[in-house]
Amino acid sequence: MDLKACEVCGSTAEQEILSCHSTSLGRVIYVRCSCGSMGVRLTPFAQPSWTIVEVSGPAA
């Protein structure tokens, strides 16, 4: 799995994945760097193939 560099030490070495799960926005991954810092990554789901063109409120 290709994760971003550590935001504390800048290391691009492989990070330990502590936990991962799906949310309504995408996949959340909790990681730990070899320097000991922890991070959270969000990998968004693919965009839907449909688009909402207009949204209206309840009928009056």
C-alpha distance matrix in Angstrom:
0.0 3.8 6.2 10.0 12.4 14.3 17.3 19.7 19.4 17.4 15.3 12.2 11.6 8.6 9.3 10.4 9.4 13.0 13.3 12.1 14.6 15.9 18.6 21.1 19.2 15.6 12.7 13.1 10.7 12.6 11.4 13.7 14.0 16.1 18.9 19.1 18.3 16.5 14.8 14.1 11.9 13.1 11.5 14.8 15.8 17.3 20.8 23.6 25.7 28.8 30.1 32.6 35.6 38.0 38.0 41.4 42.7 44.7 47.9 50.9
3.8 0.0 3.8 6.9 9.4 12.1 14.8 17.5 17.2 14.6 12.9 9.6 10.0 8.1 9.3 11.5 11.2 14.8 15.3 14.1 16.5 17.5 19.7 21.8 19.3 16.1 13.7 13.8 11.6 13.4 11.8 13.8 13.3 15.6 18.0 18.6 17.5 16.0 14.0 13.7 11.1 12.6 11.1 14.4 16.1 17.2 20.4 23.6 25.6 28.6 29.6 32.1 34.8 37.2 37.4 40.9 42.3 44.7 47.9 50.8
6.2 3.8 0.0 3.8 6.7 8.8 11.3 14.1 14.3 12.0 10.8 8.2 9.3 7.8 7.6 10.2 9.8 13.1 13.7 12.9 15.5 16.7 18.3 20.6 17.9 15.1 12.7 11.9 9.5 10.7 9.0 11.1 10.7 13.6 15.4 15.8 14.2 12.7 10.4 10.3 8.1 10.3 10.0 13.6 15.9 17.6 20.6 23.9 26.3 29.0 29.5 31.7 34.4 36.5 36.5 39.8 41.0 43.4 46.8 49.5
10.0 6.9 3.8 0.0 3.8 6.5 8.3 11.6 11.8 9.1 9.0 7.0 9.4 9.4 9.1 12.3 12.5 15.2 16.1 15.4 17.9 18.9 19.9 21.8 18.8 16.5 14.7 13.5 11.5 12.1 10.4 11.7 10.7 13.6 14.6 15.5 13.4 12.4 10.0 10.4 8.5 11.0 11.3 14.5 17.5 19.0 21.4 25.0 27.4 29.9 30.0 32.0 34.4 36.5 36.4 39.7 41.0 43.6 47.0 49.5
12.4 9.4 6.7 3.8 0.0 3.8 6.3 8.8 8.3 5.4 5.4 4.5 7.5 8.8 8.8 12.3 13.5 16.1 17.7 17.8 20.6 21.9 22.9 25.0 22.1 20.0 18.0 16.3 13.9 13.6 11.0 11.1 9.0 11.4 11.8 13.4 11.6 11.7 10.2 11.9 11.1 14.1 14.9 18.1 21.2 22.8 25.1 28.7 31.2 33.5 33.5 35.4 37.7 39.7 39.6 42.8 44.0 46.7 50.1 52.4
14.3 12.1 8.8 6.5 3.8 0.0 3.8 5.5 5.7 4.7 5.3 6.6 8.5 9.6 8.3 11.4 12.8 14.7 16.6 17.4 20.3 22.1 22.9 25.2 22.5 20.7 18.5 16.1 13.5 12.2 9.5 8.7 6.5 9.2 8.8 10.1 8.0 8.6 7.8 10.5 10.9 14.4 16.1 19.4 22.6 24.7 27.0 30.5 33.2 35.4 35.2 36.8 39.2 40.9 40.5 43.5 44.3 46.9 50.4 52.7
17.3 14.8 11.3 8.3 6.3 3.8 0.0 3.8 6.1 5.6 8.2 9.8 12.2 13.4 11.8 14.5 15.4 16.7 18.3 18.9 21.4 22.8 23.0 25.0 22.2 21.0 19.3 16.7 14.8 13.4 11.5 11.0 9.4 12.1 10.7 11.5 8.6 9.3 8.1 10.6 11.3 14.5 16.7 19.6 23.1 25.2 27.0 30.6 33.4 35.2 34.6 35.9 38.1 39.6 39.1 42.0 42.7 45.4 49.0 51.0
19.7 17.5 14.1 11.6 8.8 5.5 3.8 0.0 3.8 5.9 8.3 11.1 12.8 14.4 12.6 15.0 16.6 17.4 19.6 20.8 23.6 25.4 25.6 27.9 25.3 24.1 22.2 19.3 17.1 14.9 12.6 11.0 9.0 10.7 8.3 9.4 6.9 9.1 9.4 12.7 14.2 17.7 20.1 23.0 26.5 28.8 30.7 34.2 37.1 38.9 38.2 39.5 41.7 43.0 42.4 45.1 45.7 48.3 51.9 53.8
19.4 17.2 14.3 11.8 8.3 5.7 6.1 3.8 0.0 3.8 5.6 9.1 10.6 13.0 12.1 14.9 17.2 18.5 21.1 22.4 25.5 27.4 28.1 30.4 27.8 26.2 24.1 21.4 18.8 16.8 13.9 11.8 8.7 9.4 7.1 9.7 8.6 11.2 11.9 15.2 16.3 19.9 21.7 25.0 28.3 30.3 32.4 36.0 38.7 40.8 40.3 41.8 44.0 45.6 45.2 48.1 48.8 51.4 55.0 57.0
17.4 14.6 12.0 9.1 5.4 4.7 5.6 5.9 3.8 0.0 3.8 6.4 9.1 11.7 11.6 15.0 17.0 19.0 21.2 21.9 24.9 26.5 27.2 29.4 26.4 24.7 22.8 20.6 18.1 16.9 14.0 12.7 9.7 10.9 9.8 12.3 10.9 12.6 12.3 15.0 15.2 18.5 19.8 23.0 26.2 27.8 30.0 33.6 36.1 38.3 37.9 39.7 41.8 43.6 43.4 46.5 47.5 50.2 53.7 55.8
15.3 12.9 10.8 9.0 5.4 5.3 8.2 8.3 5.6 3.8 0.0 3.8 5.5 8.5 9.1 12.6 15.1 17.5 20.0 20.9 24.2 26.1 27.3 29.8 27.0 24.9 22.5 20.5 17.5 16.3 13.0 11.4 7.9 8.4 8.5 11.4 11.0 12.6 12.7 15.5 15.5 18.9 19.9 23.4 26.3 27.9 30.5 34.0 36.4 38.9 38.9 40.8 43.1 45.1 44.9 48.1 49.1 51.8 55.2 57.5
12.2 9.6 8.2 7.0 4.5 6.6 9.8 11.1 9.1 6.4 3.8 0.0 3.8 6.5 8.2 11.9 14.1 17.0 19.2 19.6 22.8 24.5 26.0 28.3 25.5 23.0 20.7 19.2 16.3 15.8 12.7 12.0 9.1 10.1 11.3 13.7 13.1 13.9 13.3 15.3 14.5 17.5 17.8 21.3 23.9 25.3 28.0 31.5 33.7 36.4 36.7 38.9 41.2 43.4 43.4 46.7 47.9 50.6 53.9 56.4
11.6 10.0 9.3 9.4 7.5 8.5 12.2 12.8 10.6 9.1 5.5 3.8 0.0 3.8 6.3 9.7 12.5 15.5 18.1 19.0 22.4 24.6 26.5 29.2 26.8 24.0 21.2 19.6 16.3 15.6 12.0 10.9 7.9 8.0 10.3 12.6 13.0 13.8 13.9 16.1 15.7 18.8 19.1 22.8 25.1 26.7 29.7 33.1 35.3 38.1 38.7 40.9 43.5 45.6 45.5 48.8 49.9 52.4 55.8 58.4
8.6 8.1 7.8 9.4 8.8 9.6 13.4 14.4 13.0 11.7 8.5 6.5 3.8 0.0 3.8 6.7 9.2 12.5 14.9 15.8 19.3 21.6 23.9 26.7 24.6 21.6 18.5 17.1 13.6 13.2 9.8 9.4 7.6 8.3 11.5 12.7 13.0 12.9 12.9 14.5 14.0 17.0 17.1 20.9 22.9 24.7 27.9 31.0 33.4 36.2 37.0 39.3 42.0 44.2 44.0 47.2 48.3 50.5 53.9 56.6
9.3 9.3 7.6 9.1 8.8 8.3 11.8 12.6 12.1 11.6 9.1 8.2 6.3 3.8 0.0 3.8 6.3 9.2 11.8 13.1 16.8 19.3 21.4 24.5 22.6 19.8 16.5 14.6 10.9 9.7 6.1 5.7 4.9 6.9 9.8 10.0 10.0 9.4 9.6 11.4 11.6 14.9 15.7 19.5 21.8 24.1 27.2 30.2 32.9 35.5 36.2 38.1 41.0 42.8 42.4 45.5 46.2 48.4 51.9 54.5
10.4 11.5 10.2 12.3 12.3 11.4 14.5 15.0 14.9 15.0 12.6 11.9 9.7 6.7 3.8 0.0 3.8 6.1 9.3 11.3 15.1 18.2 20.5 23.9 22.6 19.7 16.1 14.0 10.2 8.6 5.5 5.1 6.4 7.9 11.0 10.1 10.6 9.4 10.2 11.7 12.5 15.5 16.5 20.2 22.2 24.8 28.0 30.8 33.6 36.1 37.0 38.7 41.8 43.6 42.8 45.8 46.4 48.3 51.8 54.4
9.4 11.2 9.8 12.5 13.5 12.8 15.4 16.6 17.2 17.0 15.1 14.1 12.5 9.2 6.3 3.8 0.0 3.8 5.8 7.6 11.3 14.5 16.9 20.4 19.3 16.4 12.7 10.7 7.0 6.1 4.5 6.5 9.1 11.4 14.0 12.5 12.2 9.7 9.7 9.9 10.4 12.9 13.8 17.4 19.1 22.0 25.2 27.7 30.7 33.1 34.0 35.7 38.9 40.6 39.7 42.6 43.1 44.9 48.4 51.1
13.0 14.8 13.1 15.2 16.1 14.7 16.7 17.4 18.5 19.0 17.5 17.0 15.5 12.5 9.2 6.1 3.8 0.0 3.8 7.1 10.7 14.2 16.4 20.0 19.5 17.0 13.4 10.8 7.6 5.4 5.3 6.9 10.4 12.6 14.7 12.2 11.9 9.1 9.7 9.9 11.5 13.9 15.5 18.7 20.4 23.7 26.7 29.0 32.2 34.3 35.1 36.4 39.8 41.1 39.9 42.6 42.7 44.3 47.9 50.5
13.3 15.3 13.7 16.1 17.7 16.6 18.3 19.6 21.1 21.2 20.0 19.2 18.1 14.9 11.8 9.3 5.8 3.8 0.0 3.8 7.0 10.6 12.9 16.7 16.5 14.1 10.5 8.2 5.9 5.2 7.2 10.0 13.4 16.0 18.0 15.5 14.6 11.3 10.8 9.6 10.6 12.1 13.5 16.4 17.7 21.1 24.0 26.1 29.4 31.3 32.2 33.4 36.8 38.1 36.8 39.4 39.6 41.0 44.5 47.2
12.1 14.1 12.9 15.4 17.8 17.4 18.9 20.8 22.4 21.9 20.9 19.6 19.0 15.8 13.1 11.3 7.6 7.1 3.8 0.0 3.8 7.2 9.8 13.5 13.3 10.6 6.9 5.5 4.3 6.1 8.8 12.3 15.4 18.4 20.3 18.2 16.8 13.3 11.7 9.4 9.3 9.7 10.5 13.0 14.0 17.5 20.4 22.3 25.6 27.6 28.6 29.9 33.4 34.7 33.6 36.3 36.6 38.1 41.6 44.4
14.6 16.5 15.5 17.9 20.6 20.3 21.4 23.6 25.5 24.9 24.2 22.8 22.4 19.3 16.8 15.1 11.3 10.7 7.0 3.8 0.0 3.8 6.7 10.3 11.0 8.6 5.7 5.5 6.8 9.1 12.3 15.8 18.9 22.0 23.8 21.6 19.9 16.2 14.3 11.3 10.9 9.9 10.5 12.0 12.3 15.9 18.6 20.0 23.4 25.1 26.1 27.2 30.8 32.0 30.7 33.3 33.5 34.8 38.3 41.1
15.9 17.5 16.7 18.9 21.9 22.1 22.8 25.4 27.4 26.5 26.1 24.5 24.6 21.6 19.3 18.2 14.5 14.2 10.6 7.2 3.8 0.0 3.8 6.9 7.9 5.8 4.4 6.1 8.9 11.8 15.0 18.7 21.6 24.9 26.5 24.5 22.5 18.8 16.3 12.9 11.6 9.4 9.4 9.6 9.4 13.0 15.3 16.5 20.0 21.5 22.5 23.6 27.2 28.4 27.1 29.8 30.2 31.5 34.8 37.8
18.6 19.7 18.3 19.9 22.9 22.9 23.0 25.6 28.1 27.2 27.3 26.0 26.5 23.9 21.4 20.5 16.9 16.4 12.9 9.8 6.7 3.8 0.0 3.8 5.4 5.3 6.0 7.0 10.6 13.0 16.6 20.2 23.1 26.6 27.7 25.6 23.1 19.4 16.7 13.0 12.0 9.3 10.0 9.3 9.5 13.1 14.6 15.7 19.4 20.3 20.8 21.3 24.9 25.8 24.2 26.7 26.9 28.3 31.8 34.6
21.1 21.8 20.6 21.8 25.0 25.2 25.0 27.9 30.4 29.4 29.8 28.3 29.2 26.7 24.5 23.9 20.4 20.0 16.7 13.5 10.3 6.9 3.8 0.0 3.8 5.8 8.4 10.0 13.8 16.4 19.8 23.4 26.1 29.8 30.7 28.8 26.1 22.4 19.5 15.7 14.3 11.0 11.2 9.1 8.8 11.9 12.5 13.1 16.8 17.2 17.4 17.7 21.3 22.1 20.5 23.0 23.3 24.7 28.2 31.0
19.2 19.3 17.9 18.8 22.1 22.5 22.2 25.3 27.8 26.4 27.0 25.5 26.8 24.6 22.6 22.6 19.3 19.5 16.5 13.3 11.0 7.9 5.4 3.8 0.0 3.8 7.2 8.7 12.4 15.2 18.3 21.9 24.2 27.9 28.8 27.2 24.3 20.8 17.5 13.8 11.8 8.1 8.3 5.8 6.6 9.8 10.4 12.1 15.8 16.6 16.5 17.1 20.5 21.6 20.4 23.3 24.0 26.0 29.4 32.2
15.6 16.1 15.1 16.5 20.0 20.7 21.0 24.1 26.2 24.7 24.9 23.0 24.0 21.6 19.8 19.7 16.4 17.0 14.1 10.6 8.6 5.8 5.3 5.8 3.8 0.0 3.8 6.5 9.8 13.2 16.0 19.7 22.0 25.6 26.8 25.4 22.8 19.3 16.1 12.4 10.0 6.4 5.5 4.1 4.7 8.5 10.5 12.5 16.0 17.6 18.1 19.4 22.8 24.4 23.5 26.6 27.5 29.4 32.7 35.6
12.7 13.7 12.7 14.7 18.0 18.5 19.3 22.2 24.1 22.8 22.5 20.7 21.2 18.5 16.5 16.1 12.7 13.4 10.5 6.9 5.7 4.4 6.0 8.4 7.2 3.8 0.0 3.8 6.5 10.1 12.8 16.6 19.0 22.4 24.0 22.4 20.2 16.7 13.8 10.3 8.1 5.7 5.1 6.3 7.2 10.9 13.5 15.6 19.0 20.9 21.7 23.2 26.6 28.2 27.3 30.3 31.1 32.8 36.2 39.1
13.1 13.8 11.9 13.5 16.3 16.1 16.7 19.3 21.4 20.6 20.5 19.2 19.6 17.1 14.6 14.0 10.7 10.8 8.2 5.5 5.5 6.1 7.0 10.0 8.7 6.5 3.8 0.0 3.8 6.7 9.9 13.6 16.2 19.8 21.0 19.2 16.8 13.2 10.4 6.9 5.7 4.6 6.5 8.6 10.6 14.2 16.6 18.9 22.4 24.1 24.5 25.7 28.9 30.2 29.1 32.0 32.4 34.2 37.8 40.4
10.7 11.6 9.5 11.5 13.9 13.5 14.8 17.1 18.8 18.1 17.5 16.3 16.3 13.6 10.9 10.2 7.0 7.6 5.9 4.3 6.8 8.9 10.6 13.8 12.4 9.8 6.5 3.8 0.0 3.8 6.3 10.1 12.8 16.2 17.7 16.0 14.0 10.6 8.2 5.7 5.1 6.4 8.0 11.1 13.2 16.5 19.3 21.8 25.1 27.1 27.7 29.1 32.3 33.8 32.8 35.7 36.2 38.0 41.6 44.2
12.6 13.4 10.7 12.1 13.6 12.2 13.4 14.9 16.8 16.9 16.3 15.8 15.6 13.2 9.7 8.6 6.1 5.4 5.2 6.1 9.1 11.8 13.0 16.4 15.2 13.2 10.1 6.7 3.8 0.0 3.8 7.2 10.4 13.7 14.9 12.7 10.8 7.2 5.8 4.6 6.4 9.0 11.4 14.5 16.8 20.2 22.8 25.4 28.7 30.6 30.9 32.1 35.3 36.6 35.4 38.1 38.4 40.2 43.8 46.3
11.4 11.8 9.0 10.4 11.0 9.5 11.5 12.6 13.9 14.0 13.0 12.7 12.0 9.8 6.1 5.5 4.5 5.3 7.2 8.8 12.3 15.0 16.6 19.8 18.3 16.0 12.8 9.9 6.3 3.8 0.0 3.8 6.7 10.0 11.6 9.9 8.5 5.6 5.2 6.3 7.8 11.2 13.1 16.6 19.1 22.1 24.9 27.7 30.9 33.0 33.4 34.8 37.9 39.3 38.4 41.2 41.6 43.6 47.2 49.7
13.7 13.8 11.1 11.7 11.1 8.7 11.0 11.0 11.8 12.7 11.4 12.0 10.9 9.4 5.7 5.1 6.5 6.9 10.0 12.3 15.8 18.7 20.2 23.4 21.9 19.7 16.6 13.6 10.1 7.2 3.8 0.0 3.8 6.7 8.1 6.2 5.7 4.4 6.3 9.0 11.0 14.6 16.6 20.2 22.8 25.7 28.5 31.4 34.5 36.6 36.9 38.4 41.3 42.7 41.8 44.6 44.9 46.9 50.6 52.9
14.0 13.3 10.7 10.7 9.0 6.5 9.4 9.0 8.7 9.7 7.9 9.1 7.9 7.6 4.9 6.4 9.1 10.4 13.4 15.4 18.9 21.6 23.1 26.1 24.2 22.0 19.0 16.2 12.8 10.4 6.7 3.8 0.0 3.8 5.3 5.4 5.5 6.4 8.0 11.2 12.7 16.4 18.1 21.8 24.5 27.1 29.8 33.0 35.9 38.2 38.4 40.0 42.8 44.4 43.7 46.6 47.1 49.4 53.0 55.3
16.1 15.6 13.6 13.6 11.4 9.2 12.1 10.7 9.4 10.9 8.4 10.1 8.0 8.3 6.9 7.9 11.4 12.6 16.0 18.4 22.0 24.9 26.6 29.8 27.9 25.6 22.4 19.8 16.2 13.7 10.0 6.7 3.8 0.0 3.9 5.3 7.5 9.4 11.7 14.9 16.4 20.1 21.7 25.4 28.0 30.4 33.3 36.5 39.3 41.7 42.0 43.7 46.5 48.2 47.5 50.4 50.9 53.1 56.7 59.1
18.9 18.0 15.4 14.6 11.8 8.8 10.7 8.3 7.1 9.8 8.5 11.3 10.3 11.5 9.8 11.0 14.0 14.7 18.0 20.3 23.8 26.5 27.7 30.7 28.8 26.8 24.0 21.0 17.7 14.9 11.6 8.1 5.3 3.9 0.0 3.8 5.8 9.0 11.6 15.2 17.2 21.0 23.0 26.5 29.5 32.0 34.6 37.9 40.8 43.0 43.0 44.4 47.1 48.5 47.8 50.6 51.0 53.3 56.9 59.1
19.1 18.6 15.8 15.5 13.4 10.1 11.5 9.4 9.7 12.3 11.4 13.7 12.6 12.7 10.0 10.1 12.5 12.2 15.5 18.2 21.6 24.5 25.6 28.8 27.2 25.4 22.4 19.2 16.0 12.7 9.9 6.2 5.4 5.3 3.8 0.0 3.8 6.5 9.9 13.5 16.1 19.8 22.2 25.6 28.5 31.3 33.9 37.0 40.1 42.1 42.1 43.4 46.2 47.4 46.4 49.1 49.2 51.3 55.0 57.2
18.3 17.5 14.2 13.4 11.6 8.0 8.6 6.9 8.6 10.9 11.0 13.1 13.0 13.0 10.0 10.6 12.2 11.9 14.6 16.8 19.9 22.5 23.1 26.1 24.3 22.8 20.2 16.8 14.0 10.8 8.5 5.7 5.5 7.5 5.8 3.8 0.0 3.8 6.8 10.5 13.2 16.9 19.6 22.9 26.0 28.8 31.2 34.3 37.5 39.3 39.1 40.2 42.9 44.1 43.0 45.7 45.8 48.0 51.7 53.8
16.5 16.0 12.7 12.4 11.7 8.6 9.3 9.1 11.2 12.6 12.6 13.9 13.8 12.9 9.4 9.4 9.7 9.1 11.3 13.3 16.2 18.8 19.4 22.4 20.8 19.3 16.7 13.2 10.6 7.2 5.6 4.4 6.4 9.4 9.0 6.5 3.8 0.0 3.8 7.1 10.2 13.8 16.6 19.8 22.8 25.8 28.2 31.2 34.4 36.2 36.1 37.1 40.0 41.1 39.9 42.6 42.7 44.8 48.5 50.6
14.8 14.0 10.4 10.0 10.2 7.8 8.1 9.4 11.9 12.3 12.7 13.3 13.9 12.9 9.6 10.2 9.7 9.7 10.8 11.7 14.3 16.3 16.7 19.5 17.5 16.1 13.8 10.4 8.2 5.8 5.2 6.3 8.0 11.7 11.6 9.9 6.8 3.8 0.0 3.8 6.6 10.2 13.1 16.2 19.4 22.4 24.6 27.6 30.9 32.6 32.4 33.5 36.3 37.5 36.5 39.2 39.5 41.7 45.4 47.6
14.1 13.7 10.3 10.4 11.9 10.5 10.6 12.7 15.2 15.0 15.5 15.3 16.1 14.5 11.4 11.7 9.9 9.9 9.6 9.4 11.3 12.9 13.0 15.7 13.8 12.4 10.3 6.9 5.7 4.6 6.3 9.0 11.2 14.9 15.2 13.5 10.5 7.1 3.8 0.0 3.8 6.8 10.1 12.9 16.0 19.1 21.3 24.2 27.6 29.2 29.0 30.0 32.9 34.1 33.0 35.8 36.1 38.2 41.9 44.2
11.9 11.1 8.1 8.5 11.1 10.9 11.3 14.2 16.3 15.2 15.5 14.5 15.7 14.0 11.6 12.5 10.4 11.5 10.6 9.3 10.9 11.6 12.0 14.3 11.8 10.0 8.1 5.7 5.1 6.4 7.8 11.0 12.7 16.4 17.2 16.1 13.2 10.2 6.6 3.8 0.0 3.8 6.5 9.6 12.8 15.7 18.0 21.1 24.3 26.1 26.1 27.5 30.4 31.8 31.1 34.1 34.8 37.0 40.6 43.1
13.1 12.6 10.3 11.0 14.1 14.4 14.5 17.7 19.9 18.5 18.9 17.5 18.8 17.0 14.9 15.5 12.9 13.9 12.1 9.7 9.9 9.4 9.3 11.0 8.1 6.4 5.7 4.6 6.4 9.0 11.2 14.6 16.4 20.1 21.0 19.8 16.9 13.8 10.2 6.8 3.8 0.0 3.8 6.1 9.3 12.4 14.4 17.4 20.8 22.4 22.4 23.8 26.7 28.2 27.5 30.6 31.4 33.6 37.1 39.7
11.5 11.1 10.0 11.3 14.9 16.1 16.7 20.1 21.7 19.8 19.9 17.8 19.1 17.1 15.7 16.5 13.8 15.5 13.5 10.5 10.5 9.4 10.0 11.2 8.3 5.5 5.1 6.5 8.0 11.4 13.1 16.6 18.1 21.7 23.0 22.2 19.6 16.6 13.1 10.1 6.5 3.8 0.0 3.8 6.6 9.2 11.8 14.9 18.0 20.1 20.5 22.4 25.4 27.3 27.0 30.3 31.5 33.7 37.0 39.8
14.8 14.4 13.6 14.5 18.1 19.4 19.6 23.0 25.0 23.0 23.4 21.3 22.8 20.9 19.5 20.2 17.4 18.7 16.4 13.0 12.0 9.6 9.3 9.1 5.8 4.1 6.3 8.6 11.1 14.5 16.6 20.2 21.8 25.4 26.5 25.6 22.9 19.8 16.2 12.9 9.6 6.1 3.8 0.0 3.8 6.5 8.4 11.4 14.7 16.5 16.8 18.6 21.6 23.6 23.3 26.6 27.9 30.2 33.5 36.3
15.8 16.1 15.9 17.5 21.2 22.6 23.1 26.5 28.3 26.2 26.3 23.9 25.1 22.9 21.8 22.2 19.1 20.4 17.7 14.0 12.3 9.4 9.5 8.8 6.6 4.7 7.2 10.6 13.2 16.8 19.1 22.8 24.5 28.0 29.5 28.5 26.0 22.8 19.4 16.0 12.8 9.3 6.6 3.8 0.0 3.8 6.4 8.7 11.9 14.0 15.1 17.1 20.4 22.5 22.4 25.8 27.3 29.3 32.3 35.4
17.3 17.2 17.6 19.0 22.8 24.7 25.2 28.8 30.3 27.8 27.9 25.3 26.7 24.7 24.1 24.8 22.0 23.7 21.1 17.5 15.9 13.0 13.1 11.9 9.8 8.5 10.9 14.2 16.5 20.2 22.1 25.7 27.1 30.4 32.0 31.3 28.8 25.8 22.4 19.1 15.7 12.4 9.2 6.5 3.8 0.0 3.8 6.4 8.9 11.6 12.9 15.7 18.6 21.3 21.8 25.3 27.3 29.5 32.2 35.4
20.8 20.4 20.6 21.4 25.1 27.0 27.0 30.7 32.4 30.0 30.5 28.0 29.7 27.9 27.2 28.0 25.2 26.7 24.0 20.4 18.6 15.3 14.6 12.5 10.4 10.5 13.5 16.6 19.3 22.8 24.9 28.5 29.8 33.3 34.6 33.9 31.2 28.2 24.6 21.3 18.0 14.4 11.8 8.4 6.4 3.8 0.0 3.8 6.5 8.5 9.3 12.1 14.9 17.6 18.3 22.0 24.2 26.5 29.2 32.3
23.6 23.6 23.9 25.0 28.7 30.5 30.6 34.2 36.0 33.6 34.0 31.5 33.1 31.0 30.2 30.8 27.7 29.0 26.1 22.3 20.0 16.5 15.7 13.1 12.1 12.5 15.6 18.9 21.8 25.4 27.7 31.4 33.0 36.5 37.9 37.0 34.3 31.2 27.6 24.2 21.1 17.4 14.9 11.4 8.7 6.4 3.8 0.0 3.8 5.4 7.3 10.1 13.2 15.9 16.7 20.2 22.5 24.5 26.9 30.3
25.7 25.6 26.3 27.4 31.2 33.2 33.4 37.1 38.7 36.1 36.4 33.7 35.3 33.4 32.9 33.6 30.7 32.2 29.4 25.6 23.4 20.0 19.4 16.8 15.8 16.0 19.0 22.4 25.1 28.7 30.9 34.5 35.9 39.3 40.8 40.1 37.5 34.4 30.9 27.6 24.3 20.8 18.0 14.7 11.9 8.9 6.5 3.8 0.0 3.8 6.9 10.3 12.8 16.0 17.4 21.0 23.7 25.6 27.6 31.0
28.8 28.6 29.0 29.9 33.5 35.4 35.2 38.9 40.8 38.3 38.9 36.4 38.1 36.2 35.5 36.1 33.1 34.3 31.3 27.6 25.1 21.5 20.3 17.2 16.6 17.6 20.9 24.1 27.1 30.6 33.0 36.6 38.2 41.7 43.0 42.1 39.3 36.2 32.6 29.2 26.1 22.4 20.1 16.5 14.0 11.6 8.5 5.4 3.8 0.0 3.8 6.9 9.3 12.4 13.9 17.4 20.2 22.1 23.9 27.3
30.1 29.6 29.5 30.0 33.5 35.2 34.6 38.2 40.3 37.9 38.9 36.7 38.7 37.0 36.2 37.0 34.0 35.1 32.2 28.6 26.1 22.5 20.8 17.4 16.5 18.1 21.7 24.5 27.7 30.9 33.4 36.9 38.4 42.0 43.0 42.1 39.1 36.1 32.4 29.0 26.1 22.4 20.5 16.8 15.1 12.9 9.3 7.3 6.9 3.8 0.0 3.8 6.0 9.2 11.0 14.6 17.6 20.0 21.9 25.1
32.6 32.1 31.7 32.0 35.4 36.8 35.9 39.5 41.8 39.7 40.8 38.9 40.9 39.3 38.1 38.7 35.7 36.4 33.4 29.9 27.2 23.6 21.3 17.7 17.1 19.4 23.2 25.7 29.1 32.1 34.8 38.4 40.0 43.7 44.4 43.4 40.2 37.1 33.5 30.0 27.5 23.8 22.4 18.6 17.1 15.7 12.1 10.1 10.3 6.9 3.8 0.0 3.8 5.8 7.2 10.9 13.9 16.4 18.3 21.4
35.6 34.8 34.4 34.4 37.7 39.2 38.1 41.7 44.0 41.8 43.1 41.2 43.5 42.0 41.0 41.8 38.9 39.8 36.8 33.4 30.8 27.2 24.9 21.3 20.5 22.8 26.6 28.9 32.3 35.3 37.9 41.3 42.8 46.5 47.1 46.2 42.9 40.0 36.3 32.9 30.4 26.7 25.4 21.6 20.4 18.6 14.9 13.2 12.8 9.3 6.0 3.8 0.0 3.8 7.0 10.2 13.8 16.5 17.9 20.7
38.0 37.2 36.5 36.5 39.7 40.9 39.6 43.0 45.6 43.6 45.1 43.4 45.6 44.2 42.8 43.6 40.6 41.1 38.1 34.7 32.0 28.4 25.8 22.1 21.6 24.4 28.2 30.2 33.8 36.6 39.3 42.7 44.4 48.2 48.5 47.4 44.1 41.1 37.5 34.1 31.8 28.2 27.3 23.6 22.5 21.3 17.6 15.9 16.0 12.4 9.2 5.8 3.8 0.0 3.8 6.6 10.2 13.1 14.4 17.0
38.0 37.4 36.5 36.4 39.6 40.5 39.1 42.4 45.2 43.4 44.9 43.4 45.5 44.0 42.4 42.8 39.7 39.9 36.8 33.6 30.7 27.1 24.2 20.5 20.4 23.5 27.3 29.1 32.8 35.4 38.4 41.8 43.7 47.5 47.8 46.4 43.0 39.9 36.5 33.0 31.1 27.5 27.0 23.3 22.4 21.8 18.3 16.7 17.4 13.9 11.0 7.2 7.0 3.8 0.0 3.8 6.9 10.0 12.0 14.6
41.4 40.9 39.8 39.7 42.8 43.5 42.0 45.1 48.1 46.5 48.1 46.7 48.8 47.2 45.5 45.8 42.6 42.6 39.4 36.3 33.3 29.8 26.7 23.0 23.3 26.6 30.3 32.0 35.7 38.1 41.2 44.6 46.6 50.4 50.6 49.1 45.7 42.6 39.2 35.8 34.1 30.6 30.3 26.6 25.8 25.3 22.0 20.2 21.0 17.4 14.6 10.9 10.2 6.6 3.8 0.0 3.8 6.8 8.5 10.9
42.7 42.3 41.0 41.0 44.0 44.3 42.7 45.7 48.8 47.5 49.1 47.9 49.9 48.3 46.2 46.4 43.1 42.7 39.6 36.6 33.5 30.2 26.9 23.3 24.0 27.5 31.1 32.4 36.2 38.4 41.6 44.9 47.1 50.9 51.0 49.2 45.8 42.7 39.5 36.1 34.8 31.4 31.5 27.9 27.3 27.3 24.2 22.5 23.7 20.2 17.6 13.9 13.8 10.2 6.9 3.8 0.0 3.8 6.5 8.5
44.7 44.7 43.4 43.6 46.7 46.9 45.4 48.3 51.4 50.2 51.8 50.6 52.4 50.5 48.4 48.3 44.9 44.3 41.0 38.1 34.8 31.5 28.3 24.7 26.0 29.4 32.8 34.2 38.0 40.2 43.6 46.9 49.4 53.1 53.3 51.3 48.0 44.8 41.7 38.2 37.0 33.6 33.7 30.2 29.3 29.5 26.5 24.5 25.6 22.1 20.0 16.4 16.5 13.1 10.0 6.8 3.8 0.0 3.8 6.3
47.9 47.9 46.8 47.0 50.1 50.4 49.0 51.9 55.0 53.7 55.2 53.9 55.8 53.9 51.9 51.8 48.4 47.9 44.5 41.6 38.3 34.8 31.8 28.2 29.4 32.7 36.2 37.8 41.6 43.8 47.2 50.6 53.0 56.7 56.9 55.0 51.7 48.5 45.4 41.9 40.6 37.1 37.0 33.5 32.3 32.2 29.2 26.9 27.6 23.9 21.9 18.3 17.9 14.4 12.0 8.5 6.5 3.8 0.0 3.8
50.9 50.8 49.5 49.5 52.4 52.7 51.0 53.8 57.0 55.8 57.5 56.4 58.4 56.6 54.5 54.4 51.1 50.5 47.2 44.4 41.1 37.8 34.6 31.0 32.2 35.6 39.1 40.4 44.2 46.3 49.7 52.9 55.3 59.1 59.1 57.2 53.8 50.6 47.6 44.2 43.1 39.7 39.8 36.3 35.4 35.4 32.3 30.3 31.0 27.3 25.1 21.4 20.7 17.0 14.6 10.9 8.5 6.3 3.8 0.0
